[in-house]
């Protein structure tokens, strides 16, 4: 099996590491224990949390043991990383309720049975700390000069509100988490987002100073779409992992709407499909790339919500927008193919909304705006004109931009004309020959 560090690099997970050669050897020769901290300020994780979640899943699949650490104790303080204002402080009751919800979501990605993965709450040890012993045993290892240079504090220090003393302690508390997990669970690897680099390095240094042992850190890059948007953000809001907040169908649709430029990258990050198959996606374009998006959406939904919900989401999308033929040559390892969800191409054509029109009508010509209205792709003739003028109307995949465009028999391809409105709404015109 390939070294996990190389796998994570190849799939796009790694931004920075500490002690890279030693870390690589550790992952090759030992059953590693690693952890990632999860903020319990909400009852659901979202798509923006998928990179750390998937990294833990890869750890487990390579025979290592992941720890999901709920920041119940640090949540009572608030992490200043990447924030310009102080976070709201949580009650212990709210943290506990949120933690239960998060474990349920993480269980779709990780197997917690038999100690294969562990969920812990740092409130167990942080709330028991005594201030003077903590300063003496832990605080003495930290240089204030180095702390204030950390990226996690810079934004708050430069903000109007500033950085308060409670938040200033956050780095010490997170470093103490690493020390505690090293002592109690032999955990030697902490992973997190790029904004956590300073906190992770602080933990690595604390373990070295207290135990003269080398432990490791990995940070992930901030994942954005090719358009520059943050992962998991839509016009409607966040895309949650909780099916009560974002339904599996909406989740599926989020991935279907992936920018063409992001398909291969997201397939590597957010599915477990082989990288050698993912790399071939760079050769695809047009309808082939859209077929690949179905695989991406299905696999991502399968992982987050299970096979039943993934199938339901696929079927619902198929009924709504018409089916699409997905050849088995696209990502042959996908569960999509093993479930035989892909229909024969002839059957797919029947699922697309369609109308039948006599060939003779196209010899004289039909105004496009009238046809769009007639088949239901626009609510009125004027709405159809606007759709065309705004560039949202396509005939056989070709955009039309003249409101007076006339469809003729020159637009007929294999006795069909395919109309599209926007990205997702299709209608097939089936042409019949007139009786002689």
C-alpha positions, 0 to 999 in steps of 0.5 A: 500500500502506498505511503499515506503521506504520499497519498494525501499529497497526491490527492491535494490534502497537504499544505505544510508538514513538520519533520517530513521524512520522520513523519513519512517513516512513522506512517510507514512503520507504526500504527499511527494515532492522529487527531483533528479538533472540531469546533462544537459551535454548531450542531452540524459540520458543513462541506467546508469541513470535508477536507479534515474529515476525509483526511481522517477517513484516509488515515483509518483506511490505511490502518491508522487510528483517528481521533476526532477531538471536540473542542468542548473546553476550548469552545468555552474560550473561543479560537481567535484563528481567522477571526476579526471578532471574539467568538460567542462562548458556549455553555457546557450543555450546548457543547454536549448536545452539538458533540452528539450531533457531530459524532453522528455525522462523522460516523458516516465517514469513520468507523468508531466501533471497537476503538477503530476511531475515537471521539473525545472532548477536551473539556474532560481535561481542560475544565479540570486544570488548576491555574497556577500549576498550568502556568508553572508546568505549561505556560513557562514553555511559551514565548510571548514574543513568538506567540504574537507573531503567529498568524492565528493572532495577527488578525485579531491583534490588528482588529478594532476589538483587539485580542483579549486575554482569554483568547490569548490563552487558546494556543496554550490550551490547544498545545496542551491538548496535543500533550495530553493526547500524546500521554494518554493515547500515544497520539503523535500527529495533529492535523488541521487547516492552514490557519492552525499552523501556529497552534499545531507547531506550538503543540509539537514544541510543547511535547518536545520540551516536556517529553523530549519526543518528536511529534508531527503536524500537517496542515491542509490548504484552504479549498476554494472553487475555481471562481474563488468562492469558499467551499460549501457556500451557496446563494442559499447559505452553507451546505450542511452534513446534517440531512435535516439542514441540507437534504441529501438531494440538495447535497447531491445537487451542490456537487452536480453544479461543480465548476468544470475546472474543479471536477478532477480536484474535487474527485480526488479530495472528496471521494475515495476513487483511485487517483489513476482514474481521477487523473483521466478526468483532465482529458474530458470536456463537454457532456463527458465532463457532465457525466463525471459530475454525476459520479462525483455527486453520487460518490460524495452523497454516498459517503455523507448520507449512505447508499439509499439516500445517494440512489434516491438523490440520483433518481430524483435528479434524473426525474427532474432534469432528465437522465444522462448516459454515464459510460462505465469507462468514466471512473469504473471503480465507482459504486454508481456502476456496480449498482447498475444505475446507469441506464441504456442510452436509448432508455435515457432519451425516453426520460428527457421531457420531449415533444413530437413535431412534424418536420414540415413545420421546420421547413417554414421555420419556427421562432425560437421564443415561441417554441421555448414557450410552447414546450414549457421552457419559458412561462411566456413568449416575453419570458422566452425572449428575455431568456434568449437575450440573456444568453440562457437559451441553447439549441443542440448545445449551441447558445442562441442570442438573437431573440428572433432566431428561427429554428429550421430543418437545418437545426435537426440532428438525427431527427431531433432538436435538443433545447436547453434553458439555463444549466439544467432544463432540457426538452427534446423535440422529436421530428416525424416525417410527414405522410407523402 
